[in-house]
Amino acid sequence: MLVNDMIHGLYPEAVTIGEDVSGMPTFCLPVQDGGVGFDYRLHMAVADKWIELLKKRDEDWKMGDIVYTLVNRRWLEKCVVYAESHDQALVGDKTIAFWLMDKDMYDFMSLDRPSSPIIDRGIALHKMIRLITMGLGGEGYLNFMGNEFGHPEWIDFPRGEQHLPSGKVIPGNNFSYDKCRRRFDLVSFLLNSLFACATIH
């Protein structure tokens, strides 16, 4: 409350977004009304729902269940929603693109050969997942480092091994920079390919 009051007092145009899974009722009420004072709440259940669904067969997806998860928020409380979280983008889980298309992405997304049914389905569902998430999930949409255009792989920053007080050792990646950045060149490649196709036709 104190921090939100100070931020909004010093910078009235500032926006604060709170991460809370408890469903605290006063989280986004103004401080003067007894609330915590955040402008938005992260709608955190949505990304987990998509991963839960991606582990099921398509025919087991229930539209009512999806819509309920997306709209299940407090009346007039503004939310920021996302289809995949840092768990998929940063810490080693599979991105939505990987859940949908897996290794086919490496062999069947080229312009010089036909795509596979897995790729066609994956691209279509990738677009639909984002569309319905943006449309129903909240008043703002959040991306994590490249997943706005379906970057397939997760990010791993350079790190050494970590020694915990319990004696357990968490292995590092030998300070590797191999997976520490998104492949933003994929966007320029895609745009150049689309431009070339439009020019040919």
Disulfide bonds with the S-S distance in Angstrom:
none
